[in-house]
Amino acid sequence: MGAGEAKRPLAVRMGASALRGFIALVLFILVLLLILRGLAAWREGEAMAPAGTSYFATPAGRVAARVAGPADGIPVVLVHGTAAWSGFWSEVADHLAQRGWRVIAIDLPPFGWSDRDPSARYDRVTQAERLSAILGVLGKPAVVVGHSFGAGAVTELGLRHPEQVRGLVLVDAALGELDPKTEAPVAKVMRAEPVAQLATSAIVTNPNALEPFLRSLIERKEQAHRWIPVLREPMLRAGSTSAYAAWLPNLFTKQDGALSRRSASVGAIKVPVALIWGDADTVTPLPQGKRIEALTRARSLTILPGVGHIPHIEDPAAFQAALDQSLKTVTKEKE
């Protein structure tokens, strides 16, 4: 310590030391995040869509899908949640196809094998219009099943295009805060591209973080491991981290002009609704499901015991039975 520094008051010296320590910590974190972003780019390549992938043309780009079941069956469209894709519905799709439904499990952009939008139009309204374009190709009303964040676009579709929807099945739906007074601060932060890129590469497309992240969403932790290869498969496409980062602000936004963010609009929905919910869901807890049940005058709310936020991978048999009953409920004419 120099003589001049020794003469400075102790509190000042301690404050300067703390500041240097804080700056060093920030620099360390930034370097670590930049390394993670570089590793994410290194992992991504020219991964190919699975054999049998179909594509639907929409005004906002092609949407990839897995199609199964008899061509004359009632269409059931399956819409996944955050960072997932149609592969997460594989067991459900096989189950429904065997029961005579025409199953269309889609990859909601930018996830899966769908086209990434150069203009990053991933808001709930645009996603609903993508779904509407797909239903237009199908040519007849469909039952639409939406899980978690995907349920927002599905509900928006039901509100904007009820003539295309035979019924909705919402699974642990993440509709977010209804009637928000202000925008979420984190949404504003995530609109800064460097922040979103670093957050995505650290958490979403980082293979070392993916399993802990998935385990945090579910109650039956042992089910996470076998689904990690499925979840990662489309993340190996070139540009995945950048595309997911462009989408990320939509996960947190509260104000994007969507009807499904207003309780009065949700309460006026015209299509039949059924709900399926895990009673151990900590992401969208059961009270949220009960509020949606009341608002939509849902025909049923099936509660799955000991199940968290992703019922179709946690307890496939119980979920498939619940889905069978929910599909019957929303397609049955009211007496």
N, C-alpha and C positions, 0 to 999 in steps of 0.2 A: 504494500500500500504506500503510495507516495505521501509526502508530507502535507501537500495541499489537500489530498483526499482525507487524510487523518484528521484535519482540522474541521471537516464538514460535520454537522450534527449527525448523531447516530441514526435518527429517524430518516434523515435525508439519504444517508448511505444505504439503509435498509430498503427504502423506497426505490432507489435506483437499481439495487440488486434484484428486487422483485420484478421491476420492469424489464430488465435484461432477461430474466428467467422466463417471463411471459412471452417476450419476443422470440426467444429461442424455441419455446414450445410451439408457438404458432408456425414458425418456419419449419419445424420438424413435421408438424401435421400436414402442412402444405406439400412438403416434399413427398411424404408418404402417400398422400392422395394423388399427386401427379404420377408417382410410380404405379399406383393402382390403375389410373387411367391409361397409362402406357401399356400395362399388362392386358387390360381389357381390349385394346386395339390389336395387340399381338395375338390374342386368342381368336379373334373373329376372322372368318375367311369366307370361302364360297360354299357354305353348307347348302345342301339341296333339300327341297321339300320332299316329304315322304311320298312314295308311290301311291297313286290313287287320289292325290290332292286335286280337288276341283276349285274353280275360280268363278266368282260372280262379278260381273262388271258393274260398277257404280260410278256416279259422277265424281266421286272423290277417290277413285282408284279401285283396283281389283281387291276383292276380299276372298281369301283362301277358306276352304271348307272341306270337311269330311262328310260325305253323303252316304247313307246306308238305308236299308229297308225297302219295302215295295214301293214302286213309283206311284201307285194309286192310294197309298196310305195317307192318313191325315198328317200334314207336315208338323214337325216339332223342331224348332230352332233352339240350339243350345248356345248360350253366350257365357263365356268364362269371366273370371275376375282379374285383378291386377297381376300383370306379368305372366299370366298363364296363357294357354292356347287350346285348340280343339283336342289335342292329345290328352288333356286332363279329363276329358269326357269319354275316353275310349271305352271304358267298361259300361258306362251308362248308355252310350250310343249302341253298343252291341245288344244290351238288354232290351232297349226300346225297339230296335230293328227286328228282333226276334218276336216281338209282340205285335208287329204289323204297322208300326208307325214309320213314316218317312222322316228320317233323322238328318238334320243339317247342322252339324257342329261347326261353328265358324271361328276364325281367328280375327278378333276385333283389333284393327290396326292401332298401334304399330306392332302388335305382338304376333307371334306365330309367323306364318309365311305370306301374310297379306302384304300388298304394296304399302310402303311407307309414304306418307303424304309430305311432299316437299314444303308445303305451307303449314305443316304441323297442325292440321285441323282435327283435333282430337277431343274437342269439347262435347258435352253430352248431346247437344242438339244435332251436331253433325254426325255423331255416331248413330243416333236414332235414324237419321236420313239414310245412312248406309244400310241399316237393317231394313228400312222401308224399300230400298231399291232391290234388295235380295228377295223380299216377299213379293215384290212386283214380278220378278222373274218366275217365282213359284206359281203365281197365278191364282192362288186361293188362300184364304185366311189360314194362319198357322197359330199353334200354341207356341209361345216364346218363353223359354226358361232362362232366367238371368241369375247369376251368382255374384254376390259381393258387389264390387264396383261396377261390374257389368250389368247389374240390375238397374242402375241409374239410366243407362241408355235404353234398356228394355221398357222401363216404366215410361220414359219419355216417348218411346214409340207408341205405347198404348194410349197415351194422351193425345198425340198428334195425328195418329193414323189408326183410329179404332176400327175402321172398316177392314183393315188388313189383319187384325188380331182376333183370333178365336178365344184366347184366354192367356193369362200371364201366370207363371209359377215363379215366385221370387224366393231365392234360397239365400238365407243370411244376408239380406239385401243391405248394401251400404249406400243409402240414399243421401247420407250426410245430414247436416243441420238444415232443417226446414225453416223458411222465413228468416234467413240470416240478416242481421242488421249491418254487419261490416264484413269486409273481405278478410280471409285468414292471413295473418302476417307471413306465415311460411310459404303461402302461395306466391306472394310478392318476391320473396327471396329466391324461390325456385325458378322464377322467370329470368333470373340472371343465368345465362347459359353456362358459364364456367362452374357455378355452384351446382347446377343440376347435373352437369356432366360428371363432376367429382362425386356427388352423392350417389349417382347411378352406378358408377364403376366401383364404388366402395361397398355398396350394399346389394344392389339388384343383380348385376351381371358378374359379381365376384363369386367364383365357385366356392371359396372358403367360407363366405358369409351366407350362402344360399340355404344350406340345410338348417343352420340356427334360425334364420329368418322364417323358413317354412314351419319349423317346430314351434316357433312363438305364436303361430296362428291357429294351431290345432291342439286339441286336448289329448288325443291319442298319438303321442309323440312318436311311437314306434312305426307309424305309417309314413313318416316323412322320407326316410332313406330311399325307399324303392321308387319314389316319385321324382327324386332329384334328377336322374338322367332324362326323364321326360320333360321336366321343366326347363332344363338347360339346352335341349336340342336346338330350338330356333334361336337361342341366344348366341350361337356360334356363327350366325349369318353376319356378313360384313355390315358394319354400320349399326349394329344392334344397340350399343351403348348410347350412341348419338340419338337414335330414334326414340329410345325409351326416355332419355333425358328431355327431349322435346315434348314428350307426353306428360312428364312428371308434374308440372304445375296443375294439370287437370285433376290430379289425385287430391289436391288440397283446396282447390278453389271452392268458394261458396256462391259466387255470383257469375254465372255464365249465361244468364237469360233462359235457363231451362225451366219449363213448367213443373217438372218433377222436383224442384226445390221449393215449391210453394204448397203449403198445406191445403189451401183452398182448391188448387188445381188437382192435387192428388186425391182429395176428398170427392172430386167430381168425376173421377174416372168411370168410364162406361163399360169397360170390358171386365169379364169375370177374373177374379184374382184368387190364387191359393198361395199359401206361404209354407215353407219348410225351414225349420230353425234348430240349430244345436243349442241345447240348454246350457252348455258350458262355453259358449262363444264369448270371448273377451274383447273381440274386435268390434263387433256389432252386437252388444248384449241383448238378451231376449226382450227386455222392455221396449227396445226399438222395434222389434218385430210386432209386439202387441199394439204399439201405436200405429204402425202401418196397417195392421189388421183392422183396427177401428176406423182409420181414415178411408180405407178402400172398401170397407164392408166385405172383407175377404170371405169367401165361401168356406175356407178352412185354414187352420194354422196347425201344422203337424210339428210337434216338438220331439226332437230326438235326444234321449238321455245319454249323458256322458260323451257328448260330441261337441266339438268346437266349431271353428269358422268354416271348415271345408268338409261338409258331411259326406260328399260323394267319394272322398278318398279315405276318410276316417272309418266309416262303417258302411261299406258299399251295399250290403244286403238290406240294412234298415233304410238307407236312403232310397234305393230302388223301389222298395215296397211303398215308401211314402210318395215317391214321384208317380208311381202307377196310380195310386189313389187320387193324387192331386190332378193328374191329367183327366181322369174320369170326372172329377168334380167340376173342372172349368169347362169341359166340353158337354156336360149334361145340361139340357134345357131345364130352367127353373120351373117347378110345378106351380 
